[in-house]
Amino acid sequence: MIRTKEQHQNLKKNQLSKHLKKQYIGLDVLRGLGIFILVGLHSAFYYFDGLYDLDMENPPLVVTLIGLLLMFAGMFAIISGTAHMTQFIRRIKAKRESAQQIIKYFLVRGGMILVIAYTYFVFTGPGLVDFATRSSNNSILVDLIRYGIFKGFNFERLIYIDSLVMIGSNIILLGLFTAIFYKRFKSVENKWFSRAYLIGGLAIFALSIVRIPLYAIYIKAVTDGDYPVIIALNWLVNKNNPVLPYLAFGFFGMWIASMINLYPWKKVNRTVLSLASALLIIGVALYINLPDTMLQRGIDFKWYSIMMAQLGLFMIMVISALKLYDFRKTSCMTLGSLSKFVYRFSFGGLSVFFIESVFSACVYRVLKTIDPELSFSLGTALIYGFSLALFWGLVLVAWEKNGYKYGIEYFYGKIAAKFGGSAKQEKLEAAGAGSKRVKI
């Protein structure tokens, strides 16, 4: 059969559009795995009795690994960027939208995440450890449960940039940039629309090196009570997950999704892996050759090398998860038991994450009442933390049967559905159907 040039182009476009799916199972599995690990490590880290006696100049290897695993925020930023760009492209293809509608779509979602984030970190979140004073700045409910004291609102916790604050601010800022790019390039099929995210990601990551001097200025402002400077710089440079560099992680996630919309998977896979591998290799080389200050949490060139290595590593993890679960020759698959277990954390994991610090404090209080001399070594603390994570996994098994009703994700989906639809709500409803067979 002989096709005209126009017919050939339309056929090619239709074939490529099949790559952009309604849901990427790989992203959900990877997100769930990250939440599972964080839930386990949070509960373990804060109940290790030798925490303040660690030698930060020469820490044990396992402590260094735990420190690296706790720095998972960049992976969530890339996953969030990829997921939001996927949904954005779906919306644009279904109905052309104005820049104002695009901004509203992202603003509502980012705003909801920020409300959840600040409520979480003030009332139920994990502690902020200060090795110099051998103390932990805990959330209101954790302090109340562990020590029977009510400290009220804490300024340090209000200005701290945890992973949820980072994701919420990323969504809002990425929405603004997406509106600008879409207005400029007119179509998600324009290759420069995709390239704009790559260029933006590289530019923001390069710019992030200014966080090193700006952080010193910020700390001085906090010490001096210079609130205008604190307000101006807080989201940009404060610990732990500020705009610089984590907005770059979100840009790269959106770049990956826009590439999937335009090109065959093999080209996407090859292009992303090439850039990610280069970033990982350069970051690791810098890390090896710079003084080790990671566990001292200094904002220096060592920190920048870690961010570079993580950016490369997390892009490799995202593209590998997509390849494993979504871009295979078979049209559908059944998740294995282990994949299904962590997969559920992507649906109800935010609810678990929200209360896990309070729950672990309650469990520890009971154990301490039974045995006042209870003391956790590092190994025992890890067993304690991951036992609780496994417990939450079993809770999610039971909760899945009714679609994770009345959890944070449930209400998030309900509200988002009123502002242009909600992929989260669709996925929760599908999960409630109890199907073990997942279309990809």
Secondary structure as the mmCIF struct_conf table of DSSP 4:
data_model
#
loop_
_struct_conf.conf_type_id
_struct_conf.id
_struct_conf.beg_label_comp_id
_struct_conf.beg_label_asym_id
_struct_conf.beg_label_seq_id
_struct_conf.end_label_comp_id
_struct_conf.end_label_asym_id
_struct_conf.end_label_seq_id
HELX_RH_AL_P HELX_RH_AL_P1 LYS A 5 SER A 17
TURN_TY1_P TURN_TY1_P1 LYS A 18 HIS A 19
BEND BEND1 LEU A 20 LEU A 20
BEND BEND2 LYS A 22 LYS A 22
HELX_RH_AL_P HELX_RH_AL_P2 ILE A 25 PHE A 45
TURN_TY1_P TURN_TY1_P2 TYR A 46 TYR A 47
TURN_TY1_P TURN_TY1_P3 ASP A 49 GLY A 50
HELX_RH_3T_P HELX_RH_3T_P1 LEU A 51 ASP A 53
TURN_TY1_P TURN_TY1_P4 MET A 56 GLU A 57
BEND BEND3 ASN A 58 ASN A 58
HELX_RH_AL_P HELX_RH_AL_P3 LEU A 61 LEU A 69
TURN_TY1_P TURN_TY1_P5 LEU A 70 LEU A 70
HELX_RH_AL_P HELX_RH_AL_P4 ALA A 73 ALA A 94
BEND BEND4 LYS A 95 LYS A 95
HELX_RH_AL_P HELX_RH_AL_P5 ALA A 99 THR A 119
HELX_RH_PI_P HELX_RH_PI_P1 TYR A 120 THR A 124
STRN STRN1 LEU A 128 ASP A 130
TURN_TY1_P TURN_TY1_P6 PHE A 131 ARG A 134
STRN STRN2 SER A 135 ASN A 137
HELX_RH_AL_P HELX_RH_AL_P6 ILE A 140 TYR A 147
BEND BEND5 GLY A 148 GLY A 148
HELX_RH_AL_P HELX_RH_AL_P7 PHE A 155 ILE A 159
STRN STRN3 ILE A 161 ILE A 161
HELX_RH_AL_P HELX_RH_AL_P8 SER A 163 PHE A 185
TURN_TY1_P TURN_TY1_P7 VAL A 188 GLU A 189
HELX_RH_AL_P HELX_RH_AL_P9 LYS A 191 LEU A 207
HELX_RH_3T_P HELX_RH_3T_P2 SER A 208 VAL A 210
HELX_RH_AL_P HELX_RH_AL_P10 ARG A 211 ASP A 224
TURN_TY1_P TURN_TY1_P8 GLY A 225 GLY A 225
HELX_RH_AL_P HELX_RH_AL_P11 TYR A 227 VAL A 237
BEND BEND6 LYS A 239 LYS A 239
STRN STRN4 ASN A 240 ASN A 240
BEND BEND7 ASN A 241 ASN A 241
HELX_RH_AL_P HELX_RH_AL_P12 VAL A 243 LEU A 262
BEND BEND8 TYR A 263 TYR A 263
HELX_RH_AL_P HELX_RH_AL_P13 TRP A 265 ASN A 289
BEND BEND9 LEU A 290 LEU A 290
HELX_RH_3T_P HELX_RH_3T_P3 MET A 294 GLN A 296
TURN_TY1_P TURN_TY1_P9 ARG A 297 ARG A 297
BEND BEND10 ASP A 300 ASP A 300
HELX_RH_AL_P HELX_RH_AL_P14 PHE A 301 TYR A 325
TURN_TY1_P TURN_TY1_P10 ASP A 326 ASP A 326
BEND BEND11 PHE A 327 SER A 331
STRN STRN5 CYS A 332 THR A 334
HELX_RH_AL_P HELX_RH_AL_P15 SER A 337 TYR A 343
TURN_TY1_P TURN_TY1_P11 ARG A 344 ARG A 344
HELX_RH_AL_P HELX_RH_AL_P16 PHE A 345 ILE A 370
TURN_TY1_P TURN_TY1_P12 PRO A 372 GLU A 373
HELX_RH_AL_P HELX_RH_AL_P17 LEU A 378 TRP A 399
HELX_RH_3T_P HELX_RH_3T_P4 GLU A 400 ASN A 402
TURN_TY1_P TURN_TY1_P13 GLY A 403 TYR A 406
BEND BEND12 GLY A 407 GLY A 407
HELX_RH_AL_P HELX_RH_AL_P18 ILE A 408 ALA A 417
TURN_TY1_P TURN_TY1_P14 LYS A 418 GLY A 420
HELX_RH_AL_P HELX_RH_AL_P19 ALA A 423 GLY A 432
TURN_TY1_P TURN_TY1_P15 ALA A 433 GLY A 434
STRN STRN6 ARG A 437 LYS A 439
#
